[in-house]
């Protein structure tokens, strides 16, 4: 399942709070857009929020570590721009 997690990239806080869970990446992206608007039309990187693939079922409010999620679902096509840098 896909999820929005709160990730402020703080090394001393390994648990990331699950904000919401979703069956598809598309619905997770829609939820992220709504969160950005609710936070005052901030950019993605300003919201400290990420879309991830959870390896196990959890509920919103749970805390997960990096071992419990990955950026992409197994078998999911990774966009070219995500796997290749923009510069030489």
C-alpha distances in whole Angstrom, upper triangle without the diagonal:
4,7,10,12,16,18,21,22,24,25,26,23,20,18,16,15,12,13,10,7,6,5,7,9,12,11,10,13,15,14,15,18,19,19,21,24,24,24,27,26,25,24,21,22,24,21,20,16,14,10,8,6,6,7,8,7,9,11,12,15,14,15,14,16,15,15,11,10,11,12,11,8,11,13,12,16,17,19,23,23,20,22,26,27,29,33,35
4,7,10,13,15,19,19,22,23,25,21,19,17,14,13,10,11,9,6,5,6,6,6,9,9,7,10,12,11,12,15,16,16,18,20,20,21,24,23,22,20,17,18,20,18,16,13,10,7,6,5,6,9,10,10,10,11,12,14,14,15,13,15,14,15,12,9,10,9,9,8,12,14,12,15,15,17,20,20,18,20,23,25,26,30,32
4,6,10,12,16,17,19,21,22,19,17,14,11,10,7,7,6,4,6,9,9,8,11,10,6,10,12,9,10,13,14,13,15,18,18,18,21,20,19,18,15,16,18,15,14,10,8,6,5,6,7,10,11,10,9,9,9,11,11,12,11,13,13,14,11,9,10,10,11,11,15,17,15,18,17,19,22,22,19,21,24,25,27,30,33
4,7,9,13,14,17,19,20,17,16,13,10,9,6,5,5,7,8,12,12,10,12,10,7,9,11,8,7,11,12,10,12,15,15,15,18,17,16,15,12,13,14,11,10,6,6,5,6,9,10,14,14,13,12,11,9,11,11,12,11,13,13,16,13,11,12,11,13,14,17,20,17,19,18,19,22,21,18,21,24,24,26,29,32
4,6,10,11,13,15,17,13,12,10,6,5,4,5,7,9,12,15,15,13,15,14,10,12,14,11,10,14,14,11,13,17,16,15,18,18,16,16,12,13,13,10,8,6,5,7,7,10,10,14,14,14,12,11,9,9,10,9,9,11,11,14,12,10,11,11,14,15,18,21,19,21,20,21,24,22,19,22,24,25,26,29,32
4,7,9,11,13,14,11,11,9,6,5,7,7,10,12,15,18,18,16,18,17,13,14,16,13,11,14,15,11,12,16,15,13,17,17,15,14,11,11,11,8,6,5,7,9,11,14,14,17,17,17,14,14,11,10,11,9,10,11,12,15,14,13,14,14,17,18,22,24,22,24,22,23,25,23,20,23,25,25,26,29,32
4,5,8,10,12,9,9,9,6,8,9,10,13,15,17,20,20,18,20,19,15,16,18,16,13,16,17,14,14,18,17,15,18,18,15,14,11,10,11,9,5,6,7,10,11,14,14,17,18,19,17,16,14,13,13,11,10,10,10,14,14,12,13,12,16,18,21,24,22,23,21,22,24,22,19,21,23,22,24,26,29
4,6,9,11,9,10,10,8,10,13,13,16,19,21,24,24,21,23,22,18,18,21,18,15,18,19,15,15,18,18,15,18,18,15,14,12,9,9,9,5,8,10,13,14,18,18,21,22,22,20,20,17,16,16,13,14,13,13,17,17,16,16,16,19,22,25,27,25,26,23,24,26,23,20,23,24,23,24,26,29
4,6,9,8,9,10,9,12,14,16,19,20,22,25,24,22,24,24,20,20,23,21,18,20,22,18,18,21,21,18,21,21,17,16,14,11,12,11,8,10,11,14,14,17,18,20,22,23,21,21,19,18,17,14,14,12,11,15,16,15,15,14,18,21,24,26,24,25,22,23,24,22,19,21,22,21,22,24,27
4,6,6,8,10,10,13,16,17,20,22,25,28,27,25,27,27,23,23,26,23,21,23,24,21,20,24,23,20,23,23,20,19,17,14,14,14,10,13,14,17,17,20,20,22,23,24,22,22,20,18,18,14,14,12,12,16,17,17,17,18,21,24,26,29,28,29,26,27,28,26,23,24,26,24,26,27,29
4,5,6,10,11,14,17,19,22,24,26,29,29,26,29,29,25,25,28,26,23,26,27,24,24,27,27,24,27,27,23,22,20,17,18,17,14,16,16,19,18,20,20,21,23,24,22,23,22,20,18,15,14,11,11,14,16,16,17,18,22,24,26,29,28,29,26,27,28,26,23,24,26,25,27,28,30
4,6,9,11,14,18,20,23,25,28,30,30,28,31,30,27,28,30,27,25,28,29,25,25,29,28,25,28,28,25,24,22,19,20,19,15,17,18,21,20,22,21,23,23,25,22,23,22,19,18,14,14,12,13,16,17,18,19,21,24,26,28,31,31,32,29,31,32,30,27,28,29,28,30,31,33
4,6,8,10,14,16,19,21,24,27,27,26,28,27,24,25,27,24,22,25,26,22,23,26,25,22,25,26,23,23,20,18,18,17,13,15,16,18,17,20,18,20,20,21,19,19,18,15,14,10,11,9,11,14,15,16,17,19,22,24,26,29,28,30,28,29,31,29,26,27,29,28,30,32,34
4,6,10,13,16,18,19,22,25,25,24,27,26,22,24,26,23,22,25,26,22,23,27,26,24,27,27,24,23,20,19,19,18,14,15,15,17,15,17,15,17,17,19,17,18,17,15,13,9,8,6,7,10,11,12,14,16,19,21,23,26,26,28,25,27,29,28,24,25,27,27,29,31,33
4,6,9,12,15,16,20,22,23,22,25,23,20,22,24,21,20,23,24,20,22,25,24,22,26,26,23,23,20,19,19,17,14,13,14,15,14,15,14,15,15,16,13,14,13,11,9,5,5,5,8,10,10,11,14,16,19,20,22,26,25,27,25,27,29,28,25,26,29,28,31,33,35
4,6,9,12,13,17,19,20,19,21,20,16,18,20,17,16,19,20,17,18,21,20,19,22,23,20,20,16,16,16,14,10,10,10,12,11,13,12,14,14,15,12,13,11,9,8,5,5,6,8,11,10,10,12,14,17,18,21,24,23,25,23,25,27,26,22,24,27,27,28,31,33
4,6,9,11,15,18,19,18,20,18,15,17,19,15,15,18,18,15,17,20,18,17,21,21,19,19,17,16,16,13,11,10,11,12,12,14,12,15,14,14,11,10,8,6,6,4,6,9,11,14,12,12,14,15,18,19,22,25,24,26,24,26,29,27,24,26,29,29,31,33,36
4,6,8,11,14,16,15,17,15,12,15,16,13,13,16,16,13,16,19,17,17,21,21,19,19,16,17,17,14,12,10,10,10,10,11,10,13,12,11,8,7,5,5,6,6,7,10,12,14,11,11,13,14,16,17,20,23,21,24,23,24,27,26,23,25,28,29,30,33,36
4,7,10,14,15,15,16,13,11,13,13,10,10,13,12,10,13,15,14,14,18,18,17,17,15,16,16,12,11,9,10,10,11,13,12,16,15,13,11,9,5,6,8,9,11,14,15,17,15,14,16,16,18,18,22,24,22,24,23,24,28,26,23,26,29,29,30,33,36
4,7,11,12,12,13,10,8,11,11,8,10,13,12,11,14,16,15,16,19,19,18,19,16,18,18,14,14,11,11,10,11,12,11,15,14,12,9,7,5,8,10,12,12,16,17,18,15,14,16,15,17,16,20,22,20,23,22,23,27,26,23,26,29,30,31,34,37
4,7,9,10,12,9,7,11,12,9,11,14,14,13,16,19,18,19,22,22,21,21,18,20,21,17,16,13,12,10,10,10,9,12,11,9,8,7,7,10,11,13,13,16,16,17,14,12,14,14,15,14,17,19,18,20,20,22,26,25,23,25,28,29,31,34,37
4,6,7,9,6,6,9,10,9,11,14,14,14,17,19,19,20,23,22,22,21,18,20,22,18,18,14,13,10,10,10,10,13,13,11,11,10,10,14,14,16,16,18,18,19,16,14,15,14,14,12,16,17,15,18,19,20,24,24,21,24,27,29,30,33,36
4,7,9,7,8,11,12,12,14,16,17,18,20,22,22,24,26,25,25,24,21,23,25,22,21,18,15,12,12,10,11,13,13,11,12,13,14,17,17,19,18,20,20,20,17,15,15,15,13,11,14,15,14,16,18,19,23,24,22,24,27,29,30,34,36
4,5,5,6,9,10,11,13,15,16,17,19,20,21,23,25,23,23,22,19,21,23,21,20,17,14,11,11,10,12,14,15,14,15,16,16,19,19,21,19,21,20,21,18,15,15,13,12,10,13,14,11,13,15,16,20,21,19,21,24,26,27,31,33
4,6,5,6,9,10,10,12,14,15,16,18,20,21,23,21,20,18,15,18,20,18,18,14,11,8,9,9,12,14,16,15,16,17,16,19,19,20,19,20,19,20,17,14,13,11,9,9,13,13,10,12,12,13,17,17,15,18,21,23,24,27,30
4,5,5,6,9,10,11,13,14,15,17,19,20,22,19,20,18,15,19,21,18,19,15,13,10,12,12,15,18,19,18,19,19,18,21,22,23,22,23,22,23,21,18,17,14,13,13,16,16,13,14,14,14,18,18,17,20,22,24,24,28,31
4,5,5,6,9,10,11,12,14,15,16,18,20,19,19,18,16,19,20,18,18,15,13,10,12,13,15,18,18,17,17,16,15,18,20,21,20,23,22,23,20,18,17,16,15,14,18,18,15,17,17,18,21,21,20,23,25,27,27,31,34
4,5,5,6,9,10,10,12,14,15,16,19,17,17,16,13,16,17,14,15,11,10,7,9,10,12,16,16,15,15,14,13,16,17,18,17,19,19,20,17,15,14,13,13,13,16,18,15,16,16,16,20,20,18,21,23,25,25,29,32
4,5,5,6,9,10,11,12,14,15,17,15,15,13,11,14,16,13,14,11,10,7,10,12,15,18,20,19,18,18,16,19,20,20,20,21,20,22,20,17,16,13,13,14,18,19,15,16,15,15,18,17,16,19,22,22,23,26,29
4,5,5,6,9,10,11,12,14,16,14,15,14,12,16,17,14,16,13,12,11,14,15,18,21,22,20,20,18,16,19,21,22,22,24,23,25,23,20,19,17,17,17,21,22,18,19,19,18,21,20,19,23,25,26,26,29,32
4,5,5,6,9,10,10,12,15,13,14,14,12,15,16,12,14,11,11,10,13,15,16,20,20,18,17,15,13,16,18,19,19,21,21,23,21,18,18,16,17,18,21,23,20,21,20,20,23,22,21,24,26,27,27,31,34
4,5,5,6,9,10,11,13,11,11,10,8,11,12,9,11,8,8,8,11,14,16,20,21,19,18,17,14,16,18,18,18,20,20,22,20,17,17,15,16,17,21,22,19,20,19,18,21,20,18,22,24,24,24,27,31
4,5,5,6,9,10,11,9,10,9,8,12,12,10,13,11,11,11,15,18,20,23,24,23,22,20,18,19,21,22,22,24,23,26,24,21,20,18,19,20,24,25,21,21,20,19,22,20,19,23,25,25,24,27,31
4,5,5,6,9,10,9,11,12,11,14,14,11,14,12,13,13,17,19,21,24,25,23,21,19,16,18,21,22,22,25,25,27,25,22,22,20,21,22,26,27,24,24,23,23,26,24,23,26,28,28,28,31,35
4,5,5,6,9,8,9,10,9,12,11,8,11,9,11,12,15,18,19,23,24,22,20,18,14,16,18,19,20,22,22,25,23,20,21,19,21,22,26,27,24,25,24,23,26,24,22,26,28,27,27,30,34
4,5,5,7,5,5,7,7,10,9,7,10,9,11,13,17,20,21,25,26,25,23,21,18,19,21,21,22,23,23,26,24,22,22,19,21,23,27,28,25,25,23,22,25,22,21,25,26,25,25,28,31
4,5,5,4,7,9,10,13,12,10,14,13,15,16,20,23,24,28,29,27,25,23,20,21,24,24,25,27,27,30,28,25,25,23,24,26,30,31,27,27,26,25,27,25,24,28,29,28,27,30,34
4,5,7,9,11,12,15,13,10,14,13,16,17,20,23,24,28,28,26,24,21,18,18,22,22,24,26,26,29,27,25,26,24,25,27,31,32,29,30,28,27,30,28,26,30,32,31,30,33,37
4,6,6,9,10,12,9,7,11,11,15,17,20,23,24,28,28,27,24,22,19,19,21,22,23,25,25,28,27,25,25,23,25,27,31,32,29,30,28,27,29,27,25,29,30,29,28,31,35
4,6,9,11,13,10,10,14,14,17,19,23,26,27,31,32,30,28,26,22,22,25,25,27,28,28,31,30,28,28,25,27,30,33,35,31,31,29,28,30,27,26,30,31,30,28,31,35
4,7,9,12,10,9,13,13,16,18,21,25,26,30,31,30,28,26,23,23,26,26,27,28,27,31,29,27,26,23,25,27,31,32,29,28,26,25,27,24,23,27,28,27,25,28,32
4,7,8,6,7,10,11,14,16,19,23,25,29,30,29,27,25,22,22,24,24,24,25,25,28,27,25,24,21,24,26,30,31,27,27,25,23,25,22,21,25,26,24,23,26,29
4,6,5,7,9,10,12,14,18,21,23,27,28,28,26,25,22,23,25,24,24,24,23,26,26,23,22,19,21,24,27,28,25,24,22,20,21,18,18,21,22,20,19,22,26
4,5,5,7,7,8,10,14,17,20,23,25,25,23,22,20,20,22,21,20,21,20,23,22,19,18,15,17,20,23,25,21,21,19,17,19,16,15,19,20,19,18,21,25
4,6,6,7,9,12,14,18,20,24,25,26,24,24,21,21,22,20,20,20,18,22,21,19,18,15,18,21,24,26,23,22,19,18,20,17,15,18,19,18,18,20,23
4,6,8,11,14,17,21,22,26,27,27,25,24,21,20,22,21,21,21,20,24,23,21,21,18,21,24,27,29,26,26,23,22,24,20,19,22,23,21,21,23,27
4,5,9,12,15,18,20,23,24,24,22,20,17,17,19,18,18,19,19,22,21,19,19,17,20,22,26,28,25,25,23,22,24,21,19,23,24,23,23,25,29
4,7,11,13,16,18,21,22,22,20,19,16,16,17,15,15,16,15,19,18,16,16,15,18,20,24,26,23,24,21,21,23,21,18,21,23,22,22,25,28
4,7,10,13,15,18,19,19,17,16,14,14,15,14,14,15,14,17,16,14,14,12,15,17,21,23,20,21,19,19,22,20,17,20,22,22,22,25,28
4,6,10,12,15,17,17,16,16,14,15,15,14,13,13,12,15,14,11,11,9,11,14,17,19,17,18,16,16,19,17,14,17,19,20,21,24,27
4,7,10,13,15,15,14,15,13,15,15,15,13,14,13,15,13,10,9,7,9,11,14,16,14,15,13,14,18,16,14,16,19,20,21,25,27
4,6,10,12,13,13,14,13,15,14,13,11,12,10,12,10,6,6,5,7,8,11,14,12,14,13,15,18,17,14,16,19,20,22,25,28
4,6,9,10,11,13,14,16,15,14,12,12,11,11,9,5,5,6,6,5,9,11,10,13,13,15,19,19,16,17,21,22,24,28,30
4,6,7,8,11,12,14,12,12,9,10,10,9,6,4,7,9,9,8,10,14,13,17,16,19,22,22,19,20,24,26,28,31,33
4,7,9,13,15,16,14,13,10,11,10,9,6,6,8,11,11,9,10,13,14,17,18,21,24,24,21,21,25,27,30,32,34
4,6,10,13,14,12,12,10,12,12,10,7,8,11,14,14,12,13,16,17,21,21,24,27,28,24,25,29,31,33,36,38
4,7,10,12,10,12,11,13,15,13,10,11,14,16,16,14,15,18,18,22,23,25,29,29,26,27,31,32,35,38,40
4,7,9,7,9,9,12,14,14,10,11,14,16,17,16,18,21,21,24,24,27,30,30,26,28,32,33,35,38,40
4,6,6,9,10,14,16,17,13,14,17,18,19,18,21,24,23,26,26,28,31,31,28,30,33,34,36,39,41
4,6,9,10,14,16,17,14,14,17,18,19,19,22,25,23,26,26,27,31,30,27,29,32,33,34,37,40
4,7,10,13,16,17,15,15,18,19,21,21,24,27,26,29,28,29,32,31,28,31,34,34,35,38,41
4,7,10,13,14,11,13,16,18,20,20,22,26,25,28,27,29,32,31,28,30,33,33,35,38,40
4,7,10,12,10,11,15,16,19,19,22,25,24,27,26,28,31,30,26,28,31,31,33,35,38
4,7,8,6,8,11,14,16,16,18,22,21,24,23,25,28,27,24,25,28,29,31,33,35
4,5,6,7,10,13,16,16,18,22,21,24,22,25,27,26,22,23,26,27,29,31,33
4,5,6,7,10,13,14,16,19,19,21,19,22,24,23,19,20,23,23,26,28,30
4,6,8,11,13,14,14,18,18,21,20,23,25,25,21,21,24,25,28,30,32
4,7,11,12,12,13,17,17,20,19,22,25,25,21,22,25,26,29,31,33
4,7,9,9,11,14,14,17,16,19,21,21,17,18,22,23,26,28,30
4,6,7,9,12,11,14,12,15,18,18,14,14,18,20,22,25,27
4,7,10,12,10,12,10,12,14,14,11,12,15,17,19,22,24
4,6,8,6,8,7,10,13,14,11,11,15,17,20,23,25
4,6,5,9,9,13,16,17,14,15,18,21,23,26,28
4,6,9,10,14,16,18,15,15,19,22,24,27,28
4,6,9,12,15,17,15,15,18,21,24,27,28
4,6,9,12,14,12,13,16,19,21,25,26
4,6,9,12,10,11,14,17,19,22,23
4,6,8,7,7,10,13,15,18,20
4,6,5,7,9,12,13,16,18
4,5,5,6,9,10,13,15
4,6,5,7,7,11,13
4,6,7,9,13,15
4,7,10,12,13
4,7,9,10
4,6,7
4,7
4
